[in-house]
Amino acid sequence: MPLPQLYKLPYGRVSPQDKESFAYKTLVKRWPVVLTNVVSTLSNANHQLSMSSSAGSAETEEKLTEGKAIIAKISEMKYEMSHNAILSPIPEDGDDNVSCYNEELASFSEDERRWTTMNWLFAECYVYRRLRSYFASTKHWKEYDPFFEQKAETYKSSSGAIVHLAKALNSAIDEKDDLQTEWEKKGSALEVAFLEMVQADLWGNATDLSLLIDLKYEDLQKLQAVGAAAQAEQAKYILRDDMGKAWEHLKSVKDGRVDIIMDNAGFEVYTDLILADFLVSVVPTINEVVFHPKAIPWFVSDVLPSDFTWAIDSLLDTTFFTQHASTPLTQEDIDNLVTLARRWQSHVASGKFRLSVPLDTKLGAKTPLGGFWTTQFAYHDLPAVAPELLEELQKSDLVIFKGDLNYRKLLGDAWWPTTTPFEEALGPLAGKITLLSLRTNKADTIAGLDEGIAEKLDKEAPDWRVSGKR
């Protein structure tokens, strides 16, 4: 099936050809580190397998052989990157989204198909889809997520912020009658609480694991701080703030639905759940939140269906955070986490929380609403490429896009002038859905800023587009 007519951007896409761009840094530094980490994880898994009680059995030996073959293929991709080879077609592996990559790849000239010249958005998506093909084409590694251990470690290490938010939300729900007093008035207590919850969800994106190699741990902790003073401090770093508009919109709906196009697992999905719980438990106009996960392991840390349920269930494990907590968890802390988790399980059971795909969806499965998020397409092309998904999103009163990649895809990862109206940069998606993008800046593309902001920041903080601090 040929590709539909794709949106023609008025500006060029970000590319590693610009050696000052974050795309070039990604090609020469970040991707090799990501792939090396996968090799290390697989090597450890193979070692444990060889030392297991089943070592020597035909099945174990077959799995070990497959694991070694995956490592060899990853090493081959790293070699191709470092030698500026031509991107090769993704082999048919039984998973979704092979033809869309290969058909668009074939549409580029040979010079455009090299690692240093291919547009960054296509190449970065291609890295993770090609990586998935190595696992998908095996017998024993089809359901293996090579990034799970990293997600788990980061979740565990966020215990301080997790407990803080749990207490804050449980208190808000206990006091919802007070919060809802005159809630429709400007500046109400409920509005203030909403703005704090959205900020917590915004800065949860600081835990993007594909970028942590460049983000110091102390910076990560600072961005995860969620107290009132920290929120006021963080507000200084928000370059465009539409949270007030979002609140006014949500106040006006009835029996409302909010969709969240998720980004990272671990602490960030926790903040997604915090915001979602606040919406369905405290905000009078919202009844349902729909979460959209990824179909395959994606950009290291993105949420899979299994990550969603695991994030909730882990809160019921009283020992889960113990080893990583900087200060021991009290019984009150544990009680707050258990209360939170049980309420979230209840929301899942009742349908107040819902995944866009079945909870038990296997990696790479072909689903009407799940596959588009792991294609190479910008969201300009969503109406043409995924009309069923667009129709579903149009049932929502507000679609929240989380994180840097979703922002890049909303804007086509292009070099828009920074003062371009955000609505203009959305192209064919503009006006199709009501959306809010929560993004900490971790890539060059940006739009919707007031005159003079970019020029001021270029002088004061030259890395402002990519540091994750704004």
LINLIN-V718097 format. One record per residue. N is the residue number from 0. RES is the residue in three letters. SS is DSSP state (A for helix, B for strand, O for the rest). PHI is phi as a letter, one per 30 degrees, with the letter a starting at -180 (999 if undefined). D_FIRST is the distance of its C-alpha to the first C-alpha in Angstrom with 1 decimal. Layout:
N&RES&SS&PHI&D_FIRST ; N&RES&SS&PHI&D_FIRST
//
This chain:
0&MET&O&999&0.0 ; 1&PRO&O&d&3.8 ; 2&LEU&O&d&6.6 ; 3&PRO&O&d&8.9 ; 4&GLN&O&d&12.3 ; 5&LEU&O&c&14.3 ; 6&TYR&O&d&18.1 ; 7&LYS&O&c&20.3 ; 8&LEU&O&d&23.3 ; 9&PRO&O&d&26.7 ; 10&TYR&O&b&28.0 ; 11&GLY&O&d&26.9 ; 12&ARG&B&d&25.6 ; 13&VAL&O&d&28.0 ; 14&SER&B&b&27.9 ; 15&PRO&O&d&30.2 ; 16&GLN&O&e&31.4 ; 17&ASP&O&d&34.0 ; 18&LYS&O&d&36.4 ; 19&GLU&O&c&38.0 ; 20&SER&O&d&34.8 ; 21&PHE&A&d&34.1 ; 22&ALA&A&d&30.8 ; 23&TYR&A&d&33.0 ; 24&LYS&A&d&35.2 ; 25&THR&A&d&32.2 ; 26&LEU&A&d&31.0 ; 27&VAL&A&d&34.5 ; 28&LYS&A&b&36.1 ; 29&ARG&A&d&34.0 ; 30&TRP&A&d&31.0 ; 31&PRO&A&e&33.4 ; 32&VAL&A&d&35.6 ; 33&VAL&A&e&32.8 ; 34&LEU&A&d&31.7 ; 35&THR&A&d&35.4 ; 36&ASN&A&d&36.0 ; 37&VAL&A&d&33.2 ; 38&VAL&A&e&34.8 ; 39&SER&A&d&38.2 ; 40&THR&A&d&37.0 ; 41&LEU&A&d&35.5 ; 42&SER&A&d&38.6 ; 43&ASN&A&d&40.8 ; 44&ALA&A&d&38.7 ; 45&ASN&A&d&39.1 ; 46&HIS&A&d&42.8 ; 47&GLN&A&d&43.4 ; 48&LEU&A&d&41.6 ; 49&SER&A&d&43.9 ; 50&MET&O&c&46.9 ; 51&SER&O&d&46.0 ; 52&SER&O&d&47.8 ; 53&SER&O&c&44.9 ; 54&ALA&O&e&45.0 ; 55&GLY&O&j&45.3 ; 56&SER&O&d&43.4 ; 57&ALA&A&d&40.6 ; 58&GLU&A&d&38.0 ; 59&THR&A&d&39.3 ; 60&GLU&A&d&39.3 ; 61&GLU&A&d&35.7 ; 62&LYS&A&d&34.8 ; 63&LEU&A&d&36.9 ; 64&THR&A&d&35.3 ; 65&GLU&A&d&31.8 ; 66&GLY&A&d&33.2 ; 67&LYS&A&d&34.6 ; 68&ALA&A&d&31.4 ; 69&ILE&A&d&29.6 ; 70&ILE&A&e&32.4 ; 71&ALA&A&d&32.1 ; 72&LYS&A&d&28.4 ; 73&ILE&A&d&29.3 ; 74&SER&A&d&32.1 ; 75&GLU&A&d&29.8 ; 76&MET&A&d&27.6 ; 77&LYS&A&d&30.8 ; 78&TYR&A&d&32.0 ; 79&GLU&A&d&29.0 ; 80&MET&A&e&29.5 ; 81&SER&A&d&33.1 ; 82&HIS&O&c&32.6 ; 83&ASN&O&h&29.8 ; 84&ALA&O&d&27.4 ; 85&ILE&B&d&23.9 ; 86&LEU&O&d&21.3 ; 87&SER&O&c&19.7 ; 88&PRO&O&e&16.2 ; 89&ILE&O&d&16.3 ; 90&PRO&O&d&16.7 ; 91&GLU&O&d&14.9 ; 92&ASP&O&b&17.6 ; 93&GLY&O&j&16.6 ; 94&ASP&O&d&16.3 ; 95&ASP&O&d&13.7 ; 96&ASN&O&i&12.0 ; 97&VAL&O&c&11.7 ; 98&SER&A&d&8.2 ; 99&CYS&A&d&8.9 ; 100&TYR&A&d&12.2 ; 101&ASN&A&d&11.5 ; 102&GLU&A&d&9.1 ; 103&GLU&A&d&11.8 ; 104&LEU&A&e&14.5 ; 105&ALA&A&d&13.7 ; 106&SER&A&d&14.0 ; 107&PHE&O&d&17.6 ; 108&SER&O&d&20.6 ; 109&GLU&O&d&22.4 ; 110&ASP&A&d&25.2 ; 111&GLU&A&d&23.0 ; 112&ARG&A&d&21.5 ; 113&ARG&B&d&24.9 ; 114&TRP&O&d&26.3 ; 115&THR&O&d&28.9 ; 116&THR&O&c&26.7 ; 117&MET&O&d&23.3 ; 118&ASN&B&d&23.3 ; 119&TRP&A&d&24.8 ; 120&LEU&A&d&22.4 ; 121&PHE&A&d&19.5 ; 122&ALA&A&d&21.9 ; 123&GLU&A&d&23.6 ; 124&CYS&A&d&20.6 ; 125&TYR&A&e&19.4 ; 126&VAL&A&e&22.9 ; 127&TYR&A&d&22.8 ; 128&ARG&A&d&19.3 ; 129&ARG&A&d&20.4 ; 130&LEU&A&e&23.7 ; 131&ARG&A&d&22.3 ; 132&SER&A&d&20.5 ; 133&TYR&A&d&24.1 ; 134&PHE&A&d&25.2 ; 135&ALA&A&d&22.2 ; 136&SER&O&d&22.4 ; 137&THR&O&c&26.1 ; 138&LYS&O&d&28.1 ; 139&HIS&O&c&30.7 ; 140&TRP&O&c&29.2 ; 141&LYS&O&e&26.0 ; 142&GLU&O&c&27.8 ; 143&TYR&O&d&29.8 ; 144&ASP&O&c&29.8 ; 145&PRO&O&d&31.5 ; 146&PHE&O&c&32.4 ; 147&PHE&A&d&34.1 ; 148&GLU&A&d&37.6 ; 149&GLN&A&d&37.4 ; 150&LYS&A&d&36.3 ; 151&ALA&A&d&39.2 ; 152&GLU&A&d&41.8 ; 153&THR&A&d&40.9 ; 154&TYR&A&d&41.2 ; 155&LYS&A&d&44.5 ; 156&SER&O&d&45.9 ; 157&SER&O&c&45.3 ; 158&SER&A&e&47.8 ; 159&GLY&A&d&50.1 ; 160&ALA&A&d&47.6 ; 161&ILE&A&d&46.2 ; 162&VAL&A&d&49.7 ; 163&HIS&A&e&50.5 ; 164&LEU&A&d&47.6 ; 165&ALA&A&d&48.2 ; 166&LYS&A&d&51.7 ; 167&ALA&A&d&50.8 ; 168&LEU&A&d&48.3 ; 169&ASN&A&e&50.5 ; 170&SER&A&d&53.4 ; 171&ALA&A&d&51.3 ; 172&ILE&A&d&50.4 ; 173&ASP&A&d&54.0 ; 174&GLU&O&c&55.1 ; 175&LYS&A&d&52.4 ; 176&ASP&A&d&55.0 ; 177&ASP&A&d&56.7 ; 178&LEU&A&d&53.4 ; 179&GLN&O&d&52.5 ; 180&THR&O&d&55.8 ; 181&GLU&O&h&55.2 ; 182&TRP&O&d&51.6 ; 183&GLU&O&d&50.5 ; 184&LYS&O&d&52.9 ; 185&LYS&O&d&51.9 ; 186&GLY&O&i&52.6 ; 187&SER&O&d&53.1 ; 188&ALA&A&d&53.3 ; 189&LEU&A&d&49.9 ; 190&GLU&A&d&48.3 ; 191&VAL&A&d&49.9 ; 192&ALA&A&d&48.6 ; 193&PHE&A&e&45.1 ; 194&LEU&A&d&45.2 ; 195&GLU&A&d&46.4 ; 196&MET&A&d&43.7 ; 197&VAL&A&d&41.0 ; 198&GLN&A&d&42.6 ; 199&ALA&A&d&42.7 ; 200&ASP&A&d&39.0 ; 201&LEU&A&d&38.4 ; 202&TRP&A&d&40.5 ; 203&GLY&A&d&39.1 ; 204&ASN&A&d&36.3 ; 205&ALA&A&d&39.0 ; 206&THR&A&c&38.1 ; 207&ASP&O&d&34.7 ; 208&LEU&O&d&35.1 ; 209&SER&O&d&32.9 ; 210&LEU&O&c&35.5 ; 211&LEU&A&d&38.7 ; 212&ILE&A&d&39.6 ; 213&ASP&A&c&40.7 ; 214&LEU&O&c&42.2 ; 215&LYS&O&d&45.7 ; 216&TYR&A&d&46.6 ; 217&GLU&A&d&49.3 ; 218&ASP&A&d&46.9 ; 219&LEU&A&d&44.6 ; 220&GLN&A&d&47.5 ; 221&LYS&A&d&48.5 ; 222&LEU&A&d&45.1 ; 223&GLN&A&d&45.2 ; 224&ALA&O&d&48.6 ; 225&VAL&O&b&48.5 ; 226&GLY&O&d&52.0 ; 227&ALA&A&e&53.0 ; 228&ALA&A&d&54.5 ; 229&ALA&A&d&51.4 ; 230&GLN&A&d&49.2 ; 231&ALA&A&d&51.5 ; 232&GLU&A&d&51.3 ; 233&GLN&A&d&47.5 ; 234&ALA&A&e&47.3 ; 235&LYS&O&d&48.7 ; 236&TYR&O&c&45.5 ; 237&ILE&O&c&43.1 ; 238&LEU&O&d&42.1 ; 239&ARG&O&b&40.5 ; 240&ASP&O&b&41.5 ; 241&ASP&O&c&39.9 ; 242&MET&A&d&41.1 ; 243&GLY&A&d&43.7 ; 244&LYS&A&d&41.1 ; 245&ALA&A&d&39.1 ; 246&TRP&A&d&42.2 ; 247&GLU&A&e&43.2 ; 248&HIS&A&d&39.8 ; 249&LEU&A&d&40.0 ; 250&LYS&A&d&43.5 ; 251&SER&O&d&42.3 ; 252&VAL&O&d&39.8 ; 253&LYS&O&b&40.7 ; 254&ASP&O&h&39.5 ; 255&GLY&B&d&37.1 ; 256&ARG&B&b&34.0 ; 257&VAL&B&c&33.1 ; 258&ASP&B&c&29.9 ; 259&ILE&B&b&30.0 ; 260&ILE&B&d&27.0 ; 261&MET&O&d&28.8 ; 262&ASP&O&c&29.3 ; 263&ASN&B&d&31.9 ; 264&ALA&O&d&33.4 ; 265&GLY&O&i&37.2 ; 266&PHE&A&d&39.4 ; 267&GLU&A&d&36.7 ; 268&VAL&A&d&35.2 ; 269&TYR&A&d&38.9 ; 270&THR&A&d&39.4 ; 271&ASP&A&d&36.3 ; 272&LEU&A&d&38.0 ; 273&ILE&A&d&41.3 ; 274&LEU&A&d&39.9 ; 275&ALA&A&d&38.1 ; 276&ASP&A&d&41.3 ; 277&PHE&A&e&43.4 ; 278&LEU&A&d&41.1 ; 279&VAL&A&d&41.3 ; 280&SER&A&c&44.9 ; 281&VAL&O&b&46.6 ; 282&VAL&O&d&44.8 ; 283&PRO&O&d&45.7 ; 284&THR&O&c&42.6 ; 285&ILE&B&c&39.9 ; 286&ASN&B&c&39.1 ; 287&GLU&B&b&35.9 ; 288&VAL&B&b&33.9 ; 289&VAL&B&c&30.3 ; 290&PHE&B&c&29.2 ; 291&HIS&B&c&25.7 ; 292&PRO&O&d&25.7 ; 293&LYS&B&c&23.3 ; 294&ALA&O&d&21.2 ; 295&ILE&O&b&22.4 ; 296&PRO&O&e&25.5 ; 297&TRP&O&b&24.9 ; 298&PHE&O&h&27.1 ; 299&VAL&O&i&29.9 ; 300&SER&O&c&31.3 ; 301&ASP&B&d&28.6 ; 302&VAL&O&d&29.1 ; 303&LEU&B&c&27.6 ; 304&PRO&A&e&28.3 ; 305&SER&A&d&31.1 ; 306&ASP&A&d&32.6 ; 307&PHE&A&d&33.0 ; 308&THR&A&d&35.2 ; 309&TRP&A&d&36.9 ; 310&ALA&A&d&38.0 ; 311&ILE&A&d&39.8 ; 312&ASP&A&d&41.3 ; 313&SER&A&d&42.6 ; 314&LEU&A&d&44.9 ; 315&LEU&A&d&46.7 ; 316&ASP&O&d&47.6 ; 317&THR&O&d&51.0 ; 318&THR&O&c&50.9 ; 319&PHE&O&e&47.4 ; 320&PHE&O&c&48.6 ; 321&THR&O&e&52.1 ; 322&GLN&O&d&51.7 ; 323&HIS&O&c&50.0 ; 324&ALA&O&d&52.0 ; 325&SER&O&d&54.2 ; 326&THR&O&b&56.7 ; 327&PRO&O&e&57.1 ; 328&LEU&O&d&55.4 ; 329&THR&O&d&58.1 ; 330&GLN&A&d&58.0 ; 331&GLU&A&d&57.3 ; 332&ASP&A&e&54.2 ; 333&ILE&A&d&53.0 ; 334&ASP&A&d&53.8 ; 335&ASN&A&d&51.7 ; 336&LEU&A&d&48.7 ; 337&VAL&A&d&49.1 ; 338&THR&A&e&49.5 ; 339&LEU&A&d&46.3 ; 340&ALA&A&d&44.3 ; 341&ARG&A&d&45.7 ; 342&ARG&A&d&44.9 ; 343&TRP&A&d&41.3 ; 344&GLN&A&d&41.0 ; 345&SER&A&d&42.4 ; 346&HIS&A&d&39.9 ; 347&VAL&A&d&37.0 ; 348&ALA&A&d&38.7 ; 349&SER&A&d&39.4 ; 350&GLY&O&j&35.9 ; 351&LYS&O&d&37.3 ; 352&PHE&B&c&35.2 ; 353&ARG&B&b&31.7 ; 354&LEU&B&d&28.7 ; 355&SER&O&d&25.3 ; 356&VAL&O&b&24.3 ; 357&PRO&O&e&26.8 ; 358&LEU&O&e&29.5 ; 359&ASP&O&c&29.0 ; 360&THR&O&e&25.2 ; 361&LYS&O&d&24.7 ; 362&LEU&O&e&23.3 ; 363&GLY&O&i&19.5 ; 364&ALA&O&d&19.2 ; 365&LYS&O&d&16.1 ; 366&THR&O&b&17.6 ; 367&PRO&O&e&16.5 ; 368&LEU&O&c&18.9 ; 369&GLY&O&c&19.2 ; 370&GLY&A&d&16.2 ; 371&PHE&A&e&15.7 ; 372&TRP&A&d&19.2 ; 373&THR&A&c&18.3 ; 374&THR&O&d&15.3 ; 375&GLN&O&d&16.4 ; 376&PHE&O&d&15.8 ; 377&ALA&O&d&19.0 ; 378&TYR&A&d&19.9 ; 379&HIS&A&e&19.9 ; 380&ASP&A&c&16.2 ; 381&LEU&A&e&16.7 ; 382&PRO&A&e&17.0 ; 383&ALA&A&d&13.6 ; 384&VAL&A&c&11.6 ; 385&ALA&O&b&13.8 ; 386&PRO&A&d&15.6 ; 387&GLU&A&d&17.0 ; 388&LEU&A&d&18.6 ; 389&LEU&A&e&20.0 ; 390&GLU&A&d&21.5 ; 391&GLU&A&d&23.1 ; 392&LEU&A&d&24.5 ; 393&GLN&O&d&26.0 ; 394&LYS&O&d&28.2 ; 395&SER&O&d&29.9 ; 396&ASP&O&d&32.9 ; 397&LEU&B&a&32.3 ; 398&VAL&B&c&29.5 ; 399&ILE&B&c&31.0 ; 400&PHE&B&c&28.9 ; 401&LYS&B&c&30.7 ; 402&GLY&A&i&31.2 ; 403&ASP&A&d&30.4 ; 404&LEU&A&d&26.7 ; 405&ASN&A&d&26.0 ; 406&TYR&A&d&28.2 ; 407&ARG&A&e&26.5 ; 408&LYS&A&d&23.1 ; 409&LEU&A&d&24.7 ; 410&LEU&O&c&26.0 ; 411&GLY&O&i&23.1 ; 412&ASP&O&h&25.6 ; 413&ALA&B&c&27.0 ; 414&TRP&O&d&30.6 ; 415&TRP&O&d&31.5 ; 416&PRO&O&e&35.3 ; 417&THR&O&d&36.7 ; 418&THR&O&c&38.1 ; 419&THR&O&e&34.9 ; 420&PRO&O&e&34.8 ; 421&PHE&A&e&32.5 ; 422&GLU&A&d&31.0 ; 423&GLU&A&d&30.2 ; 424&ALA&A&d&28.5 ; 425&LEU&O&d&26.2 ; 426&GLY&A&h&24.5 ; 427&PRO&A&d&22.1 ; 428&LEU&A&d&23.0 ; 429&ALA&O&e&26.7 ; 430&GLY&O&i&28.3 ; 431&LYS&O&d&25.4 ; 432&ILE&O&b&27.2 ; 433&THR&O&c&30.7 ; 434&LEU&B&b&30.4 ; 435&LEU&B&b&32.7 ; 436&SER&B&c&31.9 ; 437&LEU&B&c&34.4 ; 438&ARG&O&b&34.2 ; 439&THR&O&c&36.7 ; 440&ASN&O&d&36.0 ; 441&LYS&O&b&34.7 ; 442&ALA&O&a&32.7 ; 443&ASP&O&d&33.3 ; 444&THR&O&d&31.2 ; 445&ILE&O&a&33.2 ; 446&ALA&O&a&33.8 ; 447&GLY&O&i&36.1 ; 448&LEU&O&d&39.4 ; 449&ASP&O&d&42.7 ; 450&GLU&O&e&44.2 ; 451&GLY&O&j&46.0 ; 452&ILE&A&d&44.7 ; 453&ALA&A&d&42.5 ; 454&GLU&A&d&45.3 ; 455&LYS&A&d&47.8 ; 456&LEU&A&d&45.7 ; 457&ASP&A&e&44.9 ; 458&LYS&A&d&48.7 ; 459&GLU&A&d&49.6 ; 460&ALA&O&b&46.7 ; 461&PRO&O&e&44.5 ; 462&ASP&O&c&42.1 ; 463&TRP&O&d&41.6 ; 464&ARG&O&d&37.9 ; 465&VAL&O&b&37.2 ; 466&SER&O&d&40.2 ; 467&GLY&O&i&39.1 ; 468&LYS&O&c&42.5 ; 469&ARG&O&b&41.5
//
